Amino acid sequence: MRALLLTCAVLMATSMTALAQKSPVAQNAGPEIPNTYKFTEGPASDADGNVYFTDQPNDRILRWSPKDGITEFLRPAGRSNGLCFDSKGRLWACADEKNELWIIHPDGSHEVVVDSYKGKLLNGPNDVWITPDGGVYFTDPFYKRPYWDRGPMEQDVQGVYYLPPDRGDLVRVVDDLQQPNGIIGTPDGKTLYVTDIKAGKTYSYDMRDNGRLGNKSLFCEMGSDGMTIDNEGNVYLTNKGVFVFNPDGEQIEHIEIPQRWTANVCFGGPDGHVLFITASKQVYTVRMRTRGVGSQ
């Protein structure tokens, strides 16, 4: 169904002084601001640049396309949070209502892929990233929800998990973070970034053939809710706006958002040069010089 129309306004992108490299923001940057939602999250772009995002408290997934604007794709949606498309065009969703990881098909039907680890409920899958060969990494922090019908946290840590392409055994690959949240990898499948939102830090890891991670390194002293990456290897973190770091972990840009909290971010649009930013009750877009790559 045709839903909310987008309107335009002016958004200031504030550059940091002594930038380490050219800003990824285009000179004519400006947002498109739709009518308000309750809380937007999990933007993900399909192969055509259409962007799907969640309105979690309203238990729905919405879709933006250049042709139709914003339409409702799925409701109910398992209280989905983070989203990611795989190479087959399937939408993976962190379905928080029952602590599950879903695959959602184009017709809106879904299958539950993961619902537990070693016989115990997951904390609540939050964000997900698909590797080039179809492996799946997802974060599993614990945020107690008012709609849950369950007991206390069953896992002994708030971890990061890996599901191999053949959907074999689920493996916990990170167990030493306080509260992992945002996650993104490089398109060559070599480096994974995970943010520890509670500790206020983001780490990089080397990805190995079996999905295991090694060479944990501090990437930057900032936590984040969501993350994305561009074709120059810049990493985008969200909290009070969008912060852009180059591959060396140096901050090169800050995109201010007129909301208290920025939840997540992805690239989309027909040419992949539009940054979609989910921020509390709104969604913003900024035209970028750079473009998105791989799973967004």
FENDA-V611743 format. One record per residue. N is the residue number from 1. RES is the residue in one small letter. SS is DSSP state (a for helix, b for strand, c for the rest). PSI is psi in whole degrees, -180 to 180 (none if undefined). D_CENTER is the distance of its C-alpha to the mean C-alpha in Angstrom with 2 decimals. Layout:
n:N res:RES ss:SS psi:PSI d_center:D_CENTER
n:N res:RES ss:SS psi:PSI d_center:D_CENTER
This chain:
n:1 res:m ss:c psi:148 d_center:25.20
n:2 res:r ss:b psi:132 d_center:25.07
n:3 res:a ss:c psi:-126 d_center:23.34
n:4 res:l ss:c psi:141 d_center:22.71
n:5 res:l ss:c psi:147 d_center:23.85
n:6 res:l ss:c psi:140 d_center:22.07
n:7 res:t ss:b psi:163 d_center:24.14
n:8 res:c ss:b psi:149 d_center:24.15
n:9 res:a ss:b psi:-174 d_center:24.63
n:10 res:v ss:c psi:132 d_center:24.63
n:11 res:l ss:c psi:127 d_center:21.88
n:12 res:m ss:c psi:129 d_center:22.98
n:13 res:a ss:b psi:108 d_center:20.98
n:14 res:t ss:b psi:116 d_center:22.70
n:15 res:s ss:c psi:149 d_center:23.23
n:16 res:m ss:c psi:152 d_center:24.08
n:17 res:t ss:c psi:154 d_center:27.69
n:18 res:a ss:c psi:56 d_center:28.69
n:19 res:l ss:c psi:142 d_center:25.58
n:20 res:a ss:c psi:-21 d_center:25.21
n:21 res:q ss:c psi:177 d_center:24.65
n:22 res:k ss:c psi:136 d_center:24.41
n:23 res:s ss:c psi:141 d_center:21.76
n:24 res:p ss:c psi:-9 d_center:19.01
n:25 res:v ss:b psi:134 d_center:19.55
n:26 res:a ss:c psi:156 d_center:22.13
n:27 res:q ss:c psi:-31 d_center:25.37
n:28 res:n ss:c psi:31 d_center:25.13
n:29 res:a ss:c psi:139 d_center:21.70
n:30 res:g ss:c psi:153 d_center:21.50
n:31 res:p ss:b psi:163 d_center:19.26
n:32 res:e ss:b psi:123 d_center:19.53
n:33 res:i ss:b psi:112 d_center:19.42
n:34 res:p ss:c psi:173 d_center:19.64
n:35 res:n ss:c psi:163 d_center:21.50
n:36 res:t ss:c psi:150 d_center:20.01
n:37 res:y ss:c psi:-171 d_center:17.98
n:38 res:k ss:c psi:-48 d_center:17.91
n:39 res:f ss:c psi:115 d_center:14.33
n:40 res:t ss:b psi:146 d_center:11.44
n:41 res:e ss:b psi:172 d_center:7.82
n:42 res:g ss:b psi:41 d_center:4.98
n:43 res:p ss:b psi:141 d_center:6.22
n:44 res:a ss:b psi:140 d_center:7.06
n:45 res:s ss:b psi:138 d_center:10.41
n:46 res:d ss:c psi:-177 d_center:13.36
n:47 res:a ss:c psi:-22 d_center:16.19
n:48 res:d ss:c psi:1 d_center:18.01
n:49 res:g ss:c psi:2 d_center:15.43
n:50 res:n ss:c psi:142 d_center:15.15
n:51 res:v ss:b psi:129 d_center:11.94
n:52 res:y ss:b psi:140 d_center:11.07
n:53 res:f ss:b psi:161 d_center:9.61
n:54 res:t ss:b psi:149 d_center:10.77
n:55 res:d ss:b psi:82 d_center:13.63
n:56 res:q ss:a psi:-47 d_center:13.63
n:57 res:p ss:a psi:-27 d_center:17.12
n:58 res:n ss:a psi:5 d_center:18.59
n:59 res:d ss:c psi:54 d_center:17.18
n:60 res:r ss:b psi:157 d_center:16.23
n:61 res:i ss:b psi:130 d_center:13.93
n:62 res:l ss:b psi:160 d_center:14.96
n:63 res:r ss:b psi:131 d_center:15.27
n:64 res:w ss:b psi:134 d_center:16.16
n:65 res:s ss:b psi:152 d_center:18.60
n:66 res:p ss:c psi:-32 d_center:21.18
n:67 res:k ss:c psi:-45 d_center:23.96
n:68 res:d ss:c psi:-5 d_center:23.25
n:69 res:g ss:b psi:-136 d_center:20.99
n:70 res:i ss:b psi:126 d_center:19.05
n:71 res:t ss:b psi:160 d_center:20.08
n:72 res:e ss:b psi:124 d_center:19.28
n:73 res:f ss:b psi:-44 d_center:18.05
n:74 res:l ss:b psi:132 d_center:18.30
n:75 res:r ss:b psi:129 d_center:19.84
n:76 res:p ss:c psi:164 d_center:20.01
n:77 res:a ss:c psi:27 d_center:16.63
n:78 res:g ss:c psi:24 d_center:16.81
n:79 res:r ss:c psi:44 d_center:15.05
n:80 res:s ss:b psi:146 d_center:11.73
n:81 res:n ss:b psi:-100 d_center:8.59
n:82 res:g ss:b psi:144 d_center:5.32
n:83 res:l ss:b psi:155 d_center:6.37
n:84 res:c ss:b psi:138 d_center:7.35
n:85 res:f ss:b psi:143 d_center:10.87
n:86 res:d ss:c psi:180 d_center:13.50
n:87 res:s ss:c psi:-14 d_center:16.60
n:88 res:k ss:c psi:5 d_center:18.59
n:89 res:g ss:c psi:14 d_center:16.63
n:90 res:r ss:c psi:143 d_center:15.61
n:91 res:l ss:b psi:116 d_center:12.53
n:92 res:w ss:b psi:139 d_center:11.21
n:93 res:a ss:b psi:136 d_center:10.30
n:94 res:c ss:b psi:94 d_center:10.22
n:95 res:a ss:b psi:98 d_center:13.43
n:96 res:d ss:a psi:-19 d_center:14.26
n:97 res:e ss:a psi:-44 d_center:17.73
n:98 res:k ss:a psi:24 d_center:19.38
n:99 res:n ss:c psi:47 d_center:16.98
n:100 res:e ss:b psi:162 d_center:16.31
n:101 res:l ss:b psi:124 d_center:14.13
n:102 res:w ss:b psi:158 d_center:15.02
n:103 res:i ss:b psi:126 d_center:15.61
n:104 res:i ss:b psi:125 d_center:16.21
n:105 res:h ss:c psi:163 d_center:18.84
n:106 res:p ss:c psi:-28 d_center:19.65
n:107 res:d ss:c psi:3 d_center:22.36
n:108 res:g ss:c psi:-10 d_center:20.11
n:109 res:s ss:c psi:157 d_center:21.56
n:110 res:h ss:b psi:161 d_center:19.56
n:111 res:e ss:b psi:143 d_center:20.36
n:112 res:v ss:b psi:121 d_center:19.47
n:113 res:v ss:b psi:-41 d_center:18.69
n:114 res:v ss:b psi:136 d_center:18.38
n:115 res:d ss:c psi:-1 d_center:19.76
n:116 res:s ss:b psi:169 d_center:21.33
n:117 res:y ss:b psi:119 d_center:22.05
n:118 res:k ss:c psi:42 d_center:25.76
n:119 res:g ss:c psi:5 d_center:26.87
n:120 res:k ss:b psi:148 d_center:24.96
n:121 res:l ss:b psi:141 d_center:22.19
n:122 res:l ss:c psi:160 d_center:18.71
n:123 res:n ss:c psi:-45 d_center:17.64
n:124 res:g ss:c psi:91 d_center:14.71
n:125 res:p ss:c psi:135 d_center:11.72
n:126 res:n ss:c psi:-46 d_center:8.63
n:127 res:d ss:c psi:151 d_center:5.59
n:128 res:v ss:b psi:145 d_center:6.71
n:129 res:w ss:b psi:138 d_center:7.71
n:130 res:i ss:b psi:130 d_center:11.08
n:131 res:t ss:c psi:164 d_center:13.87
n:132 res:p ss:c psi:-29 d_center:16.41
n:133 res:d ss:c psi:8 d_center:18.88
n:134 res:g ss:c psi:5 d_center:16.88
n:135 res:g ss:c psi:158 d_center:16.19
n:136 res:v ss:b psi:124 d_center:13.21
n:137 res:y ss:b psi:138 d_center:11.69
n:138 res:f ss:b psi:151 d_center:10.09
n:139 res:t ss:b psi:152 d_center:10.45
n:140 res:d ss:b psi:67 d_center:13.13
n:141 res:p ss:c psi:172 d_center:14.01
n:142 res:f ss:c psi:110 d_center:16.75
n:143 res:y ss:c psi:107 d_center:16.54
n:144 res:k ss:c psi:126 d_center:19.68
n:145 res:r ss:c psi:144 d_center:19.37
n:146 res:p ss:c psi:-20 d_center:22.49
n:147 res:y ss:c psi:0 d_center:22.24
n:148 res:w ss:c psi:142 d_center:22.35
n:149 res:d ss:c psi:74 d_center:25.64
n:150 res:r ss:c psi:171 d_center:25.61
n:151 res:g ss:c psi:-157 d_center:27.10
n:152 res:p ss:c psi:174 d_center:25.81
n:153 res:m ss:c psi:128 d_center:23.24
n:154 res:e ss:c psi:-31 d_center:24.57
n:155 res:q ss:c psi:152 d_center:22.72
n:156 res:d ss:c psi:-12 d_center:24.33
n:157 res:v ss:c psi:167 d_center:21.21
n:158 res:q ss:c psi:107 d_center:17.55
n:159 res:g ss:b psi:-175 d_center:16.40
n:160 res:v ss:b psi:137 d_center:14.19
n:161 res:y ss:b psi:157 d_center:15.38
n:162 res:y ss:b psi:130 d_center:16.09
n:163 res:l ss:b psi:120 d_center:17.40
n:164 res:p ss:c psi:162 d_center:19.65
n:165 res:p ss:c psi:-31 d_center:19.94
n:166 res:d ss:c psi:5 d_center:23.06
n:167 res:r ss:c psi:39 d_center:21.35
n:168 res:g ss:c psi:-145 d_center:23.85
n:169 res:d ss:c psi:135 d_center:23.72
n:170 res:l ss:b psi:134 d_center:20.53
n:171 res:v ss:b psi:131 d_center:20.60
n:172 res:r ss:b psi:121 d_center:19.45
n:173 res:v ss:b psi:-15 d_center:18.72
n:174 res:v ss:b psi:128 d_center:17.99
n:175 res:d ss:c psi:13 d_center:20.17
n:176 res:d ss:c psi:19 d_center:21.00
n:177 res:l ss:c psi:155 d_center:18.17
n:178 res:q ss:c psi:-45 d_center:18.71
n:179 res:q ss:c psi:81 d_center:15.34
n:180 res:p ss:b psi:143 d_center:12.40
n:181 res:n ss:b psi:-87 d_center:9.00
n:182 res:g ss:b psi:150 d_center:6.15
n:183 res:i ss:b psi:139 d_center:6.69
n:184 res:i ss:b psi:151 d_center:7.40
n:185 res:g ss:b psi:164 d_center:10.90
n:186 res:t ss:c psi:151 d_center:13.62
n:187 res:p ss:c psi:-17 d_center:14.93
n:188 res:d ss:c psi:-1 d_center:18.18
n:189 res:g ss:c psi:25 d_center:16.82
n:190 res:k ss:c psi:-31 d_center:18.45
n:191 res:t ss:b psi:134 d_center:16.13
n:192 res:l ss:b psi:135 d_center:13.16
n:193 res:y ss:b psi:133 d_center:11.60
n:194 res:v ss:b psi:133 d_center:10.96
n:195 res:t ss:b psi:137 d_center:11.22
n:196 res:d ss:b psi:95 d_center:13.91
n:197 res:i ss:c psi:-34 d_center:13.45
n:198 res:k ss:c psi:-37 d_center:16.96
n:199 res:a ss:c psi:-13 d_center:18.68
n:200 res:g ss:c psi:41 d_center:17.20
n:201 res:k ss:b psi:154 d_center:16.60
n:202 res:t ss:b psi:136 d_center:14.27
n:203 res:y ss:b psi:154 d_center:15.74
n:204 res:s ss:b psi:149 d_center:16.04
n:205 res:y ss:b psi:150 d_center:17.52
n:206 res:d ss:b psi:131 d_center:19.57
n:207 res:m ss:b psi:132 d_center:18.62
n:208 res:r ss:c psi:168 d_center:21.86
n:209 res:d ss:c psi:-34 d_center:23.26
n:210 res:n ss:c psi:12 d_center:23.11
n:211 res:g ss:c psi:-11 d_center:19.47
n:212 res:r ss:c psi:159 d_center:20.80
n:213 res:l ss:b psi:147 d_center:19.63
n:214 res:g ss:b psi:175 d_center:22.12
n:215 res:n ss:b psi:53 d_center:23.00
n:216 res:k ss:b psi:128 d_center:20.67
n:217 res:s ss:b psi:143 d_center:20.82
n:218 res:l ss:b psi:120 d_center:19.85
n:219 res:f ss:b psi:-47 d_center:17.74
n:220 res:c ss:b psi:159 d_center:17.96
n:221 res:e ss:c psi:62 d_center:19.19
n:222 res:m ss:c psi:135 d_center:16.21
n:223 res:g ss:c psi:169 d_center:13.68
n:224 res:s ss:c psi:153 d_center:10.25
n:225 res:d ss:c psi:-54 d_center:8.02
n:226 res:g ss:c psi:171 d_center:4.68
n:227 res:m ss:b psi:155 d_center:5.36
n:228 res:t ss:b psi:-179 d_center:6.69
n:229 res:i ss:b psi:152 d_center:10.32
n:230 res:d ss:b psi:-179 d_center:13.39
n:231 res:n ss:c psi:-7 d_center:16.65
n:232 res:e ss:c psi:5 d_center:18.42
n:233 res:g ss:c psi:8 d_center:16.22
n:234 res:n ss:c psi:141 d_center:15.07
n:235 res:v ss:b psi:133 d_center:12.00
n:236 res:y ss:b psi:124 d_center:10.28
n:237 res:l ss:b psi:151 d_center:9.83
n:238 res:t ss:b psi:138 d_center:9.83
n:239 res:n ss:c psi:-89 d_center:12.58
n:240 res:k ss:c psi:75 d_center:15.75
n:241 res:g ss:c psi:-165 d_center:14.61
n:242 res:v ss:b psi:126 d_center:12.76
n:243 res:f ss:b psi:131 d_center:14.33
n:244 res:v ss:b psi:129 d_center:14.77
n:245 res:f ss:b psi:140 d_center:16.28
n:246 res:n ss:c psi:174 d_center:18.31
n:247 res:p ss:c psi:-18 d_center:18.43
n:248 res:d ss:c psi:3 d_center:21.09
n:249 res:g ss:c psi:18 d_center:19.00
n:250 res:e ss:c psi:131 d_center:20.91
n:251 res:q ss:b psi:129 d_center:19.51
n:252 res:i ss:b psi:-8 d_center:20.47
n:253 res:e ss:b psi:152 d_center:19.08
n:254 res:h ss:b psi:118 d_center:18.08
n:255 res:i ss:b psi:112 d_center:17.12
n:256 res:e ss:c psi:141 d_center:18.53
n:257 res:i ss:c psi:132 d_center:17.31
n:258 res:p ss:c psi:47 d_center:20.04
n:259 res:q ss:c psi:156 d_center:18.19
n:260 res:r ss:c psi:-34 d_center:18.41
n:261 res:w ss:c psi:136 d_center:14.71
n:262 res:t ss:c psi:121 d_center:11.57
n:263 res:a ss:c psi:-46 d_center:8.54
n:264 res:n ss:b psi:174 d_center:5.55
n:265 res:v ss:b psi:147 d_center:6.24
n:266 res:c ss:b psi:163 d_center:6.96
n:267 res:f ss:b psi:147 d_center:10.52
n:268 res:g ss:b psi:-160 d_center:12.77
n:269 res:g ss:c psi:162 d_center:16.39
n:270 res:p ss:c psi:-33 d_center:19.32
n:271 res:d ss:c psi:4 d_center:19.52
n:272 res:g ss:c psi:14 d_center:15.89
n:273 res:h ss:c psi:11 d_center:16.92
n:274 res:v ss:b psi:127 d_center:15.29
n:275 res:l ss:b psi:120 d_center:12.39
n:276 res:f ss:b psi:128 d_center:10.88
n:277 res:i ss:b psi:116 d_center:10.20
n:278 res:t ss:b psi:122 d_center:9.83
n:279 res:a ss:b psi:97 d_center:12.47
n:280 res:s ss:c psi:-112 d_center:14.39
n:281 res:k ss:c psi:9 d_center:16.73
n:282 res:q ss:b psi:171 d_center:15.93
n:283 res:v ss:b psi:132 d_center:13.86
n:284 res:y ss:b psi:154 d_center:14.98
n:285 res:t ss:b psi:144 d_center:15.28
n:286 res:v ss:b psi:129 d_center:16.77
n:287 res:r ss:b psi:129 d_center:18.67
n:288 res:m ss:b psi:152 d_center:18.06
n:289 res:r ss:c psi:-38 d_center:20.57
n:290 res:t ss:c psi:176 d_center:18.05
n:291 res:r ss:c psi:166 d_center:15.91
n:292 res:g ss:b psi:163 d_center:12.84
n:293 res:v ss:c psi:151 d_center:13.51
n:294 res:g ss:c psi:-151 d_center:12.82
n:295 res:s ss:c psi:120 d_center:9.89
n:296 res:q ss:c psi:none d_center:7.40
